[in-house]
Structure formats: structure tokens, C-alpha cells
Amino acid sequence: MKLNERAWAGQIISWIKQSINDGTTIFQDATNDEGLKVASGRTKFPDVLLFIDKISGVVFNGWELKFPDTEADNSEMLENALEKAERLKSDSFVTWNGTEAIIWKIFDDNYSLSGLKKLKVYPKEKDIKTRNDLADRNNYNKHEAKLQNRLNEILHDLGQLYKSGELKKAINISSNIVDAVLETANHFVPQLKNEINELKGDDRTFRTEFNQWKIIESATLKILSTSSRRVEKVEPEEVLAKFTYYKLIGKVLFYLTLSENLSGKVSKLELKNSEEVQKQLNDFFNQAKKIDYQAVFESDFTDKIRFNETIDELLFKLVGVFNEFDFKILPTEVIGYILENLVPQEEKQKFGQYFTSETLANLVTFSAIRSRNDIVIDPTSGTGTFLNSFYKTLEFFGNKNHQQILNQIWGNDISHFPATLSVINLYKQKVDDTANFPRIIRKDFFTLNPTQTISIPDNKDIDKINQIPIPKFDAVISNFPFIQQEDIPNELLNTHFESEFTKTQTAFLNGNKFDINGKSDYYIYCFYNSLKFLKDNGILSAITSNAWLGKNYGLQFKEFLLDNFHIKYVVKSNAEHWFKDSKVSTIFITLEKGAKKEPTKFITVNNKLEVLFKDKLLQQFEDFYIEVDNCKNPHNKNWKENSQFKNVYHKEDGTITVSIVDQSHLISSLSSQENWATYFVNQNPLSVFEKKLINPFPDLYDTGRGTRTGWDEMHIISNNENKTLKIEKEFLLPILKTSQELKTIAYSNKSEYNLFVCKEDEKTLKAKYPNAYTHIKKFGITTNKTGIELQEVLKVRKPFWYSLAPEESANIFISLNPSQRLFFSFSKSPLYLNQRLVAIRVKKTDIEIVSALLNSIVSLLIVELNGVSRNLGALDLNADFFKTKMKMFDPSLLSDKQTENIISKFEILSKRQIQDYENEYKQKDRVEFDEAILKAYGFKIDILPHLYSLLTETIRNRVEMKYR
């Protein structure tokens, strides 16, 4: 459905209301439903009316909104706006066409074009040029974020206009701070690193403390130095310089908050000059220490590092940038955004550091905290977003005692800077309370145990230190780090859990051998470690990747969950990515410790969280779970059961879908290896077909991945490239390089690429095949991404390092990562395939019927529902899926006549170009083909539209998520 200007105006108004609720604008309301009777006698409706006083109904100005096919200074639109402005007695208005926005000022009550002046013209959006860029929903979704950012700029400027009558330069809080911090870091860190090296040479005590720090941070240093993505020489001195810088940023940010909230008790942080900045800062920090903020401002060995003149100058300028922002309130989002952008993208992905929004944190928290007395921990607390949510939730449940709440909330993070920010997030709940001692630990989560003690100052006597044991918790809630499998110390973690789990956890026993699947993601180990911290019936709720739902390594994890927990909720979004910069698609899961036979609710959220919880009232989050838990209650009229699938319920307003899955089905899925992502649709969406389906491996086909070359540049050579290389044909085999070459189901093209396969020795090549010889010699001196020569990397090959043993050729194939077109291709002449394709090998006589049945709507649904959806929109499959989970109609059930009929329909379909998911299943030949198959197996064809709808909707959600 196309969007129009009226719909866009509604979105603008909802964003304005969101800003009002967030407290980021002085305006009090916005509407578009109040008509104005203008001088002509007609009633006209402004697209937006912006109110400065909601109760008295005082309007500041009106807005005119158009799409890009109307210019922002269109004279007819301006005359309309002037007529409405005169009626409102307003001296300004806004015009905005998506591409360009303008604030107009009316001078001397002259409500004509001659009395107008452009007060501000905003830069044009380069990617928004045509009406369709906003009218088309998919295009609109791509531009939504930048439109909302522009809206916030306009609101800021109009606020300045109201207050002072003129516009002031807007300060982009997050961007200004982040840019300044990053720019300063580029110069600060090398300078501080040099000072560290100098001090190590001068001060034996410092050198000893530095070496002790290296031991404490060994896990961090190991991860930094063992990246699978590139060679890195990690210098501990540089890492310490970064950590010291981050810690200093935390101190400054926190002190700025204190100085605003404790006016008179600590001085405002204003540096007199750029001389002796270290001493000036410490003088300020000592003021805070007197009010017992030891956890943030405590000294450590890094305070011995001297600031040189360059560092002094850098910090003087940086503090000046900070002071441009009002720190009366320190928003969680700002802290998180700053931290998120301090860490370079490639390192951020290694450490799994992705900032959790406040709204998502609240949604996860409310699934786990059940009373005001709950004791709760985030064992990988990062910036403290979840700790902040814990605090507010315990308050919501009736706990109003600040010190008591702090006693119930625990946090831990291995890194110093995030741990400091965790402290800040709890301190800022009541900054005027001097007995502010959050229970934040800075340890490796895997070294912690219940009953270990931590030192906490006594609330009444700060000179007294209490040793507090780590308790068992009512809830463990977290966004566990997302760290790539290659960077996880699997052997260490395997040993860590072996002594703990050997006698209690059968999921890890393979015969008598204890073994945790080596492909497990880091967050899965965090689940394993959380078990011992939970009370009986305690709740574990955490954000995870969606990969374990369908990957083979997830089987062991699922068994562990079912052995130890009742799986209450598995929650995903169909409306947005919760972590926009992550390549991982995320869900969250809520578990209750102990055995229960209750079903699991697979919950799909169909609205963006900021829209669903737009008022940000905590009652909305409790209401969410009240509704979900009562979706099946016949007295709850807010829900309706799905007409096609049993035990699937939709909220009437379309915001939430709940699919209820029996525990017995989850247990049986361990042997059938079903993808649990399917359960968001239904417990068994294709159950009607089950008796006619078979797993075709190994009786009907053999399967595996295409050839992994080890170095495509050497082994895959295009026909055009070989016009120059002239490699002898004896060493070239036709290969299908990518799925992009596949346009039709029947593949009959001549391959554009060749696979270089050579088993001759260099002496023979040099004498008889000079071009092949030249080719391998070129790559003999080539190094891989880690700087190692290919000859060394590939030395295990036989008979020679350049020899490649290709996988067997195949006559049916499909991409490992299909996107908008989902189909199996076939070739009557077998082809070699690259590793990004799945090879399926059948008898020559079976090629067409097997290809036909694999391309049926039922088989395509099985593929789509069992793959893992990735953030970039593609489906993630693997070759094992086609061995263990793939199903297709059993061809042995067909008569010869039925087979001939299906193949005749398939032949027509297979020769034309396959279209994308929005159009393919509307084509006459596709429908006739699928009808022929359903009829042959005894099914009514009226189910076909439902199957097409399910497939297109599932693919659409996957593909469009990258724009949401």
C-alpha cells in the first residue's frame, strides 16, 4: 500500500510526541486534526499544529508537508501556509517535502509572499529525490531514520526561535562528544603510551604494578592479539593507554553530572587553562571523593602516569566540548552511544559490544523480575543499561528505598571503563544520596562463584568495609557478549565446565567423554555459567543471536535448556533490528530454573519497540506480558486465534503474535533437528503434508558443499581472464562460481568460470605447460591476509601445494544464502560448484522429477522456515541441512502418469527467469505447477494461496528487516 502526505504527517506527529515524552523538546503537543477557518471562509487543516501550551491550546506554528514532487518553496503551498499562519497569529511556519525543509519567518505581520524570509534552509537529503522515495513503503523504511533526525533538528531550532526569537547553532550531543572523544583519543593514546614506557623505565614500583595489570587483563589482551580477521601486534602499553583514557572520560562525564546535581557541594568542572590539567582535574575529583564517590574516583597505579603538555592541551579542549552540553540529566542512550562509538567497529565485533536500548532492556527485564524483593545481577553489565532498568523496575514494584535497591542489584564487567559507567548508571538514580555504593564487580564472569565476597563500604560508617558474599539470585538478566567462535578460548572453557558439569549435565556427555560443542558462541557459555548463580525457580533472561535456533551446535544448547529450565518465552522482532550495526540477528529468551511441563510461547513483536512502548511507562511493559500470558484466555477479547494454525494467537491491533509450542514437541525436536525459528509460525506449520514427505538423503540424493579452493584468486579463473593468462585447457574444469549466474531453474549456459586443477610437478609444467607454470609461480610468492605465504598455508595438499582436489560435480544446486529468489537449479550436464553453493547429486534419470519436487511450494517452505535469517536479509543455510532436515514429496508415491504431468508443468516453469518473491507466486505457470503436485499427492488446491502467503510473508520479513 502506498503512503501519502497525510500518512507521513501522522508519522511526523508521532515522532514529535515521542520527543515530548522523552523531554527533548519544549513543545507540549502536536496534532493535525484541528481545522482553521481562514479569511476565504473555508476550513483548512494544517499538516502539523505545534503547541507550546497544551492546556491553554496555544499554537506556536503550523507546518506544511509535501512529497518531493512539490518544491519546499512552492508558491501555492506558501500562500496556503501564510493564510493559516495569519489565522493562528503565528510569525513562522515550516515547509518540508522530505528532501528539503525550510523554517520561514513572517515580518511585520505581513502575511504575503513579500513579508516572508527563509530563516533556515536545511541541507537536501541526497537519497530522497522522487515521490516514490517516500510513497513506497520499502523506500520510506530506508529513509526513516534520517527523516527522524531532521525532525529533531527542526524541533531544536524552533525551540531556540521560541525562546530567543532567533536560531542558535544546534549541538548534536552524541555526535559532538563522540567526535571530540575519538579525535582526542587519536592523539592522546600515543602520547600516554610514550609516557607509560618512560615511567616503566624510571619507576620500579610502577613497572611491577604494570606487570600485575597485564596478568589481570590477560583475557582482554589475548582476544585483542588473536583476531581471526587480521594480524595484530598488541602492545600492552597501548591497551593500558586506551583504558586509562576511557576511565578518565568516565570520571569527567560523571563529575559533570555531579556538579550539575549537587550544586554547592562540588565545583563546576571548568579548567582555568591548559596548564597542569592533571592536577586541576584531580582537585575536582577529590571534591567528589569527600562525598564518598570512591568507586569512580578511587586512585590506582595509572594515576602515576604524567600528562605532558600535548595531553594537557588535548584534555583542555575536550572538557570545553563537554561543557557545551547540560549534564543536569545524563541520558542512558548518550552514555551508550558514546561507549559504542569509542570502540572501532572491528574490535567491537570481536568483543561483542553492542549497546542495548533502554526500551529493549525494560522489555527483557520485565520478563524476569517478579517482585520488589528480587535480587538480580547482570554478569556482563557493560554500560549499565540493564542495571538502570533493574532499578526502575524494582521501584515500579514498590521498593522506594534507594540504598535497599542498590543492595539488590549486582553488576559485573571485565573491562574497567564499562564497569565505571555501570556505577554511574546506578549513582545517577539518586545522586544527592551520599551512601551510594553500587555492587559492581570487575572480574571475568567465568572466575566468579556464589559465596565469593566483595568489599563494600558500610552505608553508615564509610571507614568500615563490609565483606559481602555474592548471593544466589532471583534473576540473571543480560545482553551477553557476541564474540565470534574463532576468538573464544574453547579449550579453557571446556576444562572450566568439565569438573562442574560431568556428573550433572548429560547434554555434554558423548559416551564417557565430556565435550562442549566447539562451534558454540560465547553467549552460550554465559548461559552455562549462569546456572549456578540462580535460585531454584529463578529466572534467566538474555539477548542472544538467533543462530542457535537452527544451527547444529544449538542442539546441545537446546538439550541443556530443556534439562534445566522451563523455557517461558522466545521473543523476536519482525519490525526492526534491535542492534542496527550488528550483522547478527537477535532474539531474547526467558528461562525459569527447574523442571516444568508447561509450553513455550514464541513471541513475534510486529511493531518497533519505540512505537509499541512510545509512552515509556513501565506499566506498558508489565501489560505486554499480562497480554501475552492471557492470549489464549477466551475472556480476553484483545486476541484472536489464527484461522489456519492451532495455538497461534494474534493481538487484534496487530502488534504481537504468540505461537504456543508444547514442551514434548521441543524435546522431540532434538532428534528431528527441527529449526526452532519455525515455531514462531506454528508448532508444525506443514503437518498436513508429513505422511507424504521423505528425507531424500542418502537414498535419493547425495549432497555437500561445493569446492572450497583455499584461494579463489588462484583457482577460479574467468573465461575473459584466461584470454590473457592462456592457461592450458588440461587444467581447467567448468565451475559455477556464484548463484548470481543462475537466472532460471534449468541451467544450460556455458559456464563463465573455470576451476584450476593441477597435479603435475613444476618441472613438467615448466617444460610442457608454461602458462600454468607462470600462474602457480605468481601465487607462490603471494601471502594471505595474515601475512603467511600460500605455499606454507597450503602445504598439506597432495601431491603439491597448488594441487586442488575438487568436490564431486553435481546436477542440482542451490545458493547457501538465497535472498529474494528461492529455487533449486539443475543441469543435465554435471557442474563443479564453488563453496557458496550446495551440491545435490542424483541419478541422471531422476534429475527432472527430483528438481521438480524440490521446487514445490512445500519444499521451498521447508527451506525458508529452517534457514537462519541474517541481518543483511539473506537466508543462512548449510550443507548439513540438506542431509538432516530437508524434506520433499516422496516420488515413489507417484504413478507414471502423475510424474509425466508434473514434469511437463515443471518444464515450462524451469525455462523462464525466476522472479522475486513478491511476483513469482502470482505467475500462472508457477500456480499450475504447484496445483499439479498437490493434486498428485491427494491434497486440495485451495490450500495453495495460504502456502504462497506464508512463504512470501516469511521471505518479506527476512529481506526487509535490513531496512527496518
N, C-alpha and C positions, 0 to 999 in steps of 0.2 A: 504494500500500500504506500502510495506517495505521500510525502509530508507537504504541508502548505505553510504559509506565513502564520496562520492562526495557531497551528500546532507548535511552530517554533517559538512564538510569543509565549505559549504556555510553558515551554521548557525554560525560557529566559526567566520567567516569573518564579518558577520552582527553584532556580539557582539563586535568585535574589533572596527568596525566603530562607534558603539554606544558609546564605551569608548572614542573614539576620539572626537565625538560630545560633550560628557559630560566634556571633558577636563581633564580626569583622567589618561591619558597616554601621553607620549612624542611622540609616534609614529604618523605618519601622514596619513597612508593609509595601506590597506591590500587587496590583490587580490589573485585569483587562476587561472587567465586566461592568464598568460604570460609564454609561453614555453621557455625552455632553451636548446640550442644546446650544448650537453655535448661532452666530448672527443671522445666517440664512434661514434659521428656523428648523433646520434638520438636526437630528441627533447623530452624533458621530462618536465612535468608540476608539480611543487611543489604543495602540497595541500594548502599551505598558503605562500604568499610572504609578509613580513612585511617591510614597507617602513619607513625610518627615515626622508627622504626628498621627499615629494610627487612631487614637481615641477621638481626637478632635477632627479627624478627617482632613488634615492639612496636606495638600499635594505639593511636592517640590517641583516636579515637572513631568511631562509626558514623553513617550518615545514612539517613533515610527519605525517599524521593522519591515523590510522587504527582502526578497531574494536577490542574488547578484545580477539578474537581468534588469533590475531597476537601479540606476545610479544613486549613490548616497546623497547627492545634491540635486536630485531630480526636482525641477521647479514645481510640478504639481504636488509632489509629496511635501515640499517645503511649505507651500501655501496651505495645505491641509493642516500641517503641524502648527503653523502660525495661528490659524483660526482656533485651534484647540488651546494653544498656549494663552491666547487672549482671553478665552473663556475661563481658564484656570488662574488668570492673572500671574502667570509664571514668566520669568525673564530668560528662560533657557529651555532647550529640548534636545533630544538625541535622535539622530537618524543612523540606521545600521542595516546594511544589506548582506551581512555575513563576510563579505570581502573587506569592506571599509566601514569604519564607524566615525562619526563626527559629533562633537558637542557644539551646539550653536548658542550664541548669546544674543539676546534682543536688547537693543539700546534705546533709551529714552521713550519707552512704551510705544515704539514704532513697530506695530505688528504687520509689517510688509517686508518684501524681499530686500528693500533698500535699508531696512533697520537691522539686518542680520549680519553677524560676523562669525566666522569659524573660530571658535575658541581653542579647539584641539582637533586635529585630524590624526587618527591612529594609522599606523603602517598597514598597508594592504596585506591580506593573507594570500601568499603566492599560490597556495594549493586550492583556493576556493575562487573559482572563476565563473562558473556557469550555474544556472538554476538547479541543474541536476546534481551538482556537488552538495546541495543541501536537501533537495526534494527526495533524492534516492536514499533510502534508509541506510543501506550499507555505506554509501559515501559519507552520509551525515555522521555515522558512528566513528569514522576515521578522523573527522574534524572536531568531534565533540569537546575533547579536552582543551584544544586551543581556543574554541569559542568561549568556554567557561573561563579560561584565563583572561581573555579580553574583557568579558563581562566584569570580572573582579577589578580590572584596571579602571573601567568606566565608573564603577561604584566608588572606588577610591577617589577618583578625580572629582566626581560630583560631590562627595563628602567635603573635599577641600573647597570646592566652589560655594557650598552652603555655609561653611564656617567662616571663610575669609573673603569670599567674593572673587577669588582668583585661584588659578590652578598652581599647585606646587608639584615638584617632581616626585613621583611615586617611588617608594622604597620597596623593592621586592625582597622581603625579609630573608627567605630561604636562599634565593639566588645570590643576593649581596653577601650574606655571611659565608655561604659555601665557596663562592668565587674568591672572596678575600682569604678564607682559611686555606684553600688549595694553593692560591698564588703565594701566600706566605710560606706554606709548607715546602714549596719548591726551593726556596732559598734558606729557610730556617733549618731544615733537616741536615743538609750538607754541612752547614756551619756548626750545628750542635754535634754532629758526628765527629768533626775535627776536634772540637773541644773535649769530647769523650776520650778520643785517642790520646790527646795531650795529658788529660788528667790521669789516665791509666798509667802513663809513664812517670808522673810526678807523685802520685798518691797510692801507696801500697794498700791502704785500707779500702780505698775506692775500687782498686783492681780486684781485691778479694770479694767485695760486695757485687761487683760486676759479674764475676765468675759464678757466684751463687745465683744471681738473677738468670744467667744462661741455663742453669740446671732447672730452675722453676719454670722457665718459659721454653723448655726443650721441645715440648709438643708443638708449640707455635712455630718455632724455628724449623722443626722437621717438616711440617706441612709446607712452609714457605720454600724450603730447599728441594722438595721432591715433587714439584709440579709435573704433571704428565704433559703439559701443554708447551713448555719451553725450558731451555736450560737456564738455571738461575744460580748465581753465586750469591748466597745470602750472607751478608756481613752483620753479625750480632750488634755491632756498634750502630749501624744504620737503623736496625729494628728498634733498638733502645731509643735512638733519637726520635723516631716516629712516635713511639709510645709516650715518651716524655712530652712531646709536643701535644699529642691527643689529651694527655692528662691535664696539661696546662690549659688547653681550651675548655675542658670540663670545669676546672676551677674558676676560670674567668666567667663562663656562662652562669655558673651557679652563684658566684658572688654578685653579678649584676642583678640576678633575681632577688637575692637577699637585700641588696642596697635599696631596691625599689619597695620591697615589702616590709622591711624593718627600718624605716626612715628614722634617723636619730640614733639608732643603735650601732650601725656601721656606716661609714662614709660612702658617698657615691664614688664609684671607681673612675676617677679622672686622672690620667697621668699628666704631671706638670710639664714634662719634656721627655726627650728620648734618651736621657742620660740615667744610668743606674736603674733601668726599668725593673731588673730582677729585685732590687731592694724595695722599690716603690710597690711592686705587686705583693711582696711578702709582708710589707707593712699593712696593706689592706687585708690580706689573708689572715694575719694574726688577729685582726679585729674580729673576724668570724670565729676563730678558734676560741676566743674568750666566751662565745655563746655556745661552745661545745660542739661545733660542726667538725669534729675531728676526722670523721670518716672520709670527708672530701679533702680537707686541708692538711691532713697529717703529713709530716715530713718523711722523706725516705732518702736513700743514698743519691738519687738523681738531683736532689737539691744542691749537691756539691758542684754540679756542672756549671761552669761560669758562662754568663752571657757576654759575648763580645759586642763591639759597637754595632755591627751589622744586625745582630739579633735584637739588640735594643731598639734600633730604628724600625725593624720589621714589626715588632710587637706594639710599638707606639702607634703605628698606622693601623694595625689590626684592631686594637682596642677602640680607636676612633670610629671604625666601621661599626663595631658592636654598639657603640653608644648612639648610633642613629636610630636604633630600634628600642621601643618601650618594653622593658623587661618586667613590667608590672605583673604580667602573666606570661609564663613560658610555655607555649603550646607544645604538647607531646609531638605533634606532627613536625614541628620545626626542629626539635632535637633529633628526631628520627631521620628527617631529610638530610640534616647536616651530617650525621654519622654515616648514613647510607652513601653519601656522595664524597666523603673524605677518602673512602677506600676505593682504589682503582677497580674498574669493572672486572678485570681478570682475577684479581685477588679476592674480590667479593664473592665470585662464583666458587672459588676454592674453599673459602671459609663458610659458605652458605649463608652469608649475612644479607638478609632481606628484611626490611623494616615492615612490621605488622601495623596496619592502620588501627586506630582506636576503635572503630566500629567492628572490625573483624575480631579484635581482641575481646570486646564485650560479648560478641556472639559466642565465641568459643568458651569464655569464662562462665557464662550463664548456663551452659550445658553441664557444668561440673560443680560449681559452688551451690550448696543446698541450704545453708543456714548461716546466721551471723557468727556462729561459733567455730566455723570451719577453719582449720589450719591448712595453709596452701603454699605451694612452692612452684616457682618457675626455675628449673635447674639450669637453663641456658638463657638467662634473662635479658642479655643484650642491653638495649637502651632503657629497659624497664617499662615498656608499654603494657605488658601483661600485669606487672606489679601495680601499676596505676589503675588498671581495670579491676584487680582484686580489691583494692582499697575502696573504690566506688561501689562495688557490688556488696561488700560486707556492710558498708554504710547503708546501702539500699535495703538490706535485710534487717536493719535496725541497730547496728553497732555504731554508736556515735562517739566512742571513746578513742581518741587518736592514738594514744600510747598502747591501748589494748589491740587495736587493729595492727599496729606495727609489730606487736608480739606474735601475731597470727600469720604474717606474711613473710615468706623467706624467698630469697633470690640467690642465684649463683651465676657467675660467668668467669671463664678462664682468663679473659683479657681485662686489663686494668681500666682502659678508657670506657668501654661499655659498662663495666661494674660501677664506675663513678657516676655515670648517667643513670643507672638504676637507682643509686642512692638519691640522686637529685629528684627523680620522679616521685619518690616517696616523701622526701623532705618537703617538697613544694605543696603537699596536701595541707600542711599547717605550719608554715614557715615561722610563725611567731611563737611556736611551742619550742622552748629550749631543750626539752628532754626528747630529742629527735634521734633515735638510734635504730635505723632500719637493719634488719638481719640479712645483710648482703655478704655472701661468701665469694672469695675469688680463688676458685680451685678448678681442677679438671673434674668434671662430673663423675667420671669413672673411678676417681680416687675417693669419693665420698661414701660414707656409710651412716645409717641411722645409729645414734648414740655417740658419734663423734661430737666433740664440743667445739664451740667457737666463743671468742671473747667479746662480751658486750658490756659497755659502761652501764652502771646502775642508774635507773631513772631519777632516783632521789639523791644519790651521792655519786657524783661523776668521778670521784677519785677511787671509787670501788669498782673493780672489774669482776663481772659475773661470768662463770663458765657455763654456757647454755648448751645442753645436748641437742643435736639435730633429732627432731621427733619423727614419728611416722605421721603421714599427712592424710587429711580427708580428701585432698585433691592435688594432683600434679598436672599442671597446665603449661603448655609451652608451644613455641614455634621452634622445633628442634632444627639445628643447622642442616642445610642441604650441601653436603660435600660429595664430590664425585668419588665413585668407588675406587678409582686408581690412587687417590690420596688418603685412603683410610688405612691405618695400621692394623690390618685384619688379623695378623698372627698374634699381636699383642692382645687385641680384644677377644680373640678366640680363647687364648690362655686365661684371660681375666674371668671369663664366664664359665670355663670348664669346671673349676672347683666349686662354683656356686650352683650350677645347673645340672651336673652329671646325674645326680640321683633323683632330681625332681622334674626335669623337663624332657619328655620323650621326643619333642619336636626336633631336638638337636642330636639325637642318637641314630646313627646309621650302623645297625648291628651293635657292636660293643664300642664303636668309635664315636667320640664327641666331635661334631663338626657344624659350625655355623656357616651357612652359605656365603662363600667369598664374594659374591656379587651384591650382597646386601648393602643398601645405602646406609650412611652414617646415622640418620634419624632412627632407623630400625634398631640399632644397638642402643640408642637412647631409650626406646620403649623397653627393651630387655632390662636395662639398668634401673628403670623407674619402678619396677615391680616391688622391689624390697622396701621402697620408701612409702608404699601405700598401706593404710589400714585395711582390714577386711571391709569389703563393700565400698572402699574408697574409689574415687573417680579419676581416671586418666584421660585428659583431652588434649590433643595436639594436632598441629597442622603438619601435613605430610605431602609428599609427591603423590600423584595418582598412579604411579607406575606399578606399585606392589599389587594393585588390584588385578592386574593381568599378566605380570611378568612371572617367569618360573621361580625366581628367587623368592617371590612373595608367598609361595606355598608354605614354606617353613614358618614364615611370619604369621600367616593366617592360622596355622595349626597352633602356634604359641598363643595367639589371641584367644582362640576357641577353648584352649585348655585352661586358661587362667582368668578369662573375663566373660562377662555378658557384653556383647557389642551393642551399645544402645543406638548410636547414630553414626552414619557415614554421610557427610554433607559436602556437596559441590555446588558451584555456581554455573548457571547457563547464561549469565548476563555479563560477566566481566572476568578479567584476570585479577586475582587478589594481589599478585605481585607482578607489576607490569614489566619490569626489567628482567625477570627470571625466565629462562627457557623451559622451566618445569611447570607443568600444570598441577595445581594444588587442590587438596581437599582437606577436611579435618575429620577426625574420628574421636568418638567419645565412648569410653570403656568403663565398666563397673567391675571391680575386682571380686571374683567369686563365681561359682557355678550357678547359672540360671538357664532355664529353657525358654526364656522369652524371645520373641522375634526381634529382628533388627530393622530399624527404619532407615532406608536410603532416601535422603532428602535432597531435592534439587531446588535451589533458590533461583527464581526466574527474573528477579529484579536486582539492579545494583544495590549494594548494601546502603550506600548513602541516600538512595531513594526510599528503600524499604524502611530504613530507620532514620528518616530525614529529620525528625524532631530530636533525635539523640537522647530521648528519655529512656532511662533504664527499664522502666515498666514495659516498654516495647519489646525488649529482649526476653523478658520473662513471658510476655504474651506469646511470643514466637513459639516457645516450647510448650506452653499450655495448648496452643492450637495444634501443634504437631502431635502431641501426645493424645489429643482427643479428635484426631482427624477421622477416626472410624466410629466415633460416638454418634449414633443416629439422632441424638438431640442437638448435635452441633450443626446448625444449618449453614455454617460458613464453608462446608466441604461437600464435594460430590464424588462418587466413585467413578472411576474410568469405565466407559461403556464397553471397552474391548478387553481390558485386563483386570482380573480379580485382584483385590488388595492393593490397588493403586488409587490414590486419592488426590484430588486437585482442589486447592483453595479457590473459592468462587471468584476472587478477584485476580486469579492467575499468577499470584506471586510465589506460591510454593507448591511443589509436588512431592508426595510421600509414597514410596513403594515399600511395602512391608514384606520381609523375607523371613521364613521360618528358620530357626537355628538348625534344624535337621537338614535343611537344604544346604546351608552353609557348610555343614560337616561333610555331606556327600560330595560337595564341590571340590573337596581336597583330592578325591580320587578322579573325578571327571575333569579336573583342572579348568573349570569354567572361570572366565573373567568376571570378577565381581562388579566391574563397571556396568555390565549388562543389567544388574539388579536395580539400577536407577530407573530402568524402563519397566521391568517386571521380573518376578522371580524366575519365570521361564517363558519369555515372550514368544517362543516358537514351539511351544509344547505340542500344539496340534499336529505338527509335522514329524514328531520324534520317531514314530514307528516306521517311517519310510526313509529315514536318513541313516547313513553309514559314515564311519571314519574311513576315508579311502586309502589311508596309509596302513600297512605296506601292500595290501592285496591288489589295489587298483593302480596306485602310482607310487613312485619313489620321489623323494623331494629333498632339497637342501638349498643353501645359498649359492649364488654364482661365485665366480672365481675371485679370490682375494689376491691381488697381484703383489702387494707389498710396496709397489711404487708404480702408480698408474702412468706417470710420465714416460717411464721406460717401456712398459709392457702394452699400453694401449695406444695405438697409432692410427690416426685418421687416414682415409684414402688421400686427402689433399696433402697432408703432411708427408706421406710416403712418396709423393711425386718428387719431393726434394731428397728425402732420405734414401729412396730406392732400395729398401731392404728386400732381400731376396724372398720370393714367394714361398719357398720351402719352410720359412719360419713364421708365416702369418696365417692365422685362423680367423674367420669372421666372428665378430663378437657384438652383442647388443650392449652398448655402454650404459645408456640411461633409459628410463621409462618415457622420457620426452620424445623418443623416436617412435613410440607406439601411438598411433592415431586411430587404428581400427583393431577389432578383435582378431581378425585374420591378418597375420603379418606376412607379407610376401615381398617386401622391399629388399633390395640388396643392402647388406649392412654397410654403414658408413665408416665403421671402425674395424681394426684388426688386432688380434692378440698376438704379441711377440712371444714365441715359444721356441727355445733353442737348447739342444743337448750336445751340440758339437763343441769340441775343445777350441781354445783360442788359436792354436797352431793351424788347425783345419780351416777355421773361419778366415784367418788372415790370408791363407793360400787360395781358398776357393770362394769365400763369401765376404769380400772386402767391405761391403756396405753394412752387413750385420756386425762385422768386426768393429768398424768405426763406431757403430751405435753403442755397443757394450763398453767400449773403451771410454766413451764420453761419460757414461754413468758410473764407470769405475772410480772416478775421482769426485763424484757428487756426494755431498753429505746430506743427511736427513735433518729434520727440524731440531734435533738435539745435538747436531754437530758431529755425528758419527758417520764415517764413510759407508756407503751402501754395501761395499764388498764385505765389510765387517758385520753389518746388520743382517745380511742375507747369507752368511757363510754356512748356515746349517743346511742349505739347499743341496740337493744332489742331482747330477754329478758336479755342477758348477754353481757359483753364487748367482749367476744370471739365468739359471735354468728354472723354469716355472712348470709345475705340474697342474694343469688346469682341471677344474671340476668337470664332470661329465656334461656334455651338451644336453639341452632339453628342448622339448617341443611345446610346452605350455609354460607361461611365465607371468609374473605379476610384480609390481613395484613393492619394495619393503615399506615405502612411505607414500601411499596414494594420497592425493589431495582432493580435487573437485571431481575427478573422473575415477570411478571404481569399476575395474573389469579385469578379467583374465584374457591374455592374448595367447594365440597359438601359431605355430608354424609347422607346415608339413615336413620341412627340412630342419632337423635339429640345429640349434644355435648355441654357441658358447655365450655365457652371460657374465656381466660384471657383478660384483658383490652386493650392489644395491638392488638386485632383482632376486626373486625366489624362483628356483628352477623346479619344475614338475615334469617328471618323465613317465610317459605311458606307452603302452604298445601302440604301434603305428595304426592298427585297426581301430583303436579306441579314442584316438585324438579328438575327433569331432564330437562324439557323444559326451565324453568327459568334459571337454571345453564348454559344451552347451550347458551341462548341468552345473558346472562351477559358476557359470554366468547367470544362473537363475536368480530371481529376486531373493529366494530363501538363502542360498549360499552367500550372496553378497551381503545380506543382513548378518549372517553368522560372522563374516569377516569384519564388518564395520563394528558390530557390537562387542567383539572380542579383542579388537585392537586397542592400543593405548593412545588417547588423544594428547597431542603435544601442543604447547603454547603457540607454535608458529602455524598451526592449522592442519598439519599433516597427520595421518594415522601412522602409528608406530607398530609395525608387525615384526615378527621374527620367523626364521625358518622352522623353528620347533613348533610354532603354532600349527603349521600345515601338516605336522606329524601327529600331534597330540590332541588338538582341539577342532581342527577343520572337519566339517560335515557337509555332505551333499546327498542329493537323492540317489537311491540305490538303482543303478542302471539295470541290474539283473531282474528287477520287477517289471521292466517294460517288455511289451511284445515287439516283434519286428516292425509291425505297422506303426506303433507308437513312436519307436525310435526314429523311423524314417520321417514321420511327421515333425517331430521335434527338430531333427537335423535340417529339414527343409526350411523351417521357420528361422532356425539359427543361421543358416547360410545367408539369408537376406540381411539379417541384423549384423552379421560379422563383417560384411564388406564395406559398410558405411562408417563414417567417422563418428566415434563415440562423443556425445555431448556432455556438458557438465550436469551435475545432479539436479539442477533446477529444471532442465529441459529434457534430459534423457528419458525419464519415465513417463513422459507425455507422448512419446513417439509411437505411432501406430504399429510399426514392426516390433518394437520392444513389447508392447502390450500383447500382441498376438503370440509372440514367442512365449511369454510367461503364462498366458492362458493355456497354451498347448501343454506345457509342463504340468500345471495344476490339474488339468482335466485328466491327463495320463495317469496321475497318481491318485485320482479319485477325490480331489478337493474342489469345492465350489469356487468359481472365479470371482464371486462378489467380495472375497477377502482381499483381492489384489489391490484395490485402492488403499486399504488400510496398511498393507505392507509397503507400498510405494511411499505413503505418507510418513511411516515410521523411519524408513531409510533416508528420505530427503531431509526430514527434520533432524535426524541424528547427524548427518553429514553437515547440514547447515550450522548446527550448533558448534561442531568441531571447527569448521572453516572460518566462521565469522567471529569466533572467540578472540582471534588475534586483533580484531578491530575494536573489541569491547573494553 
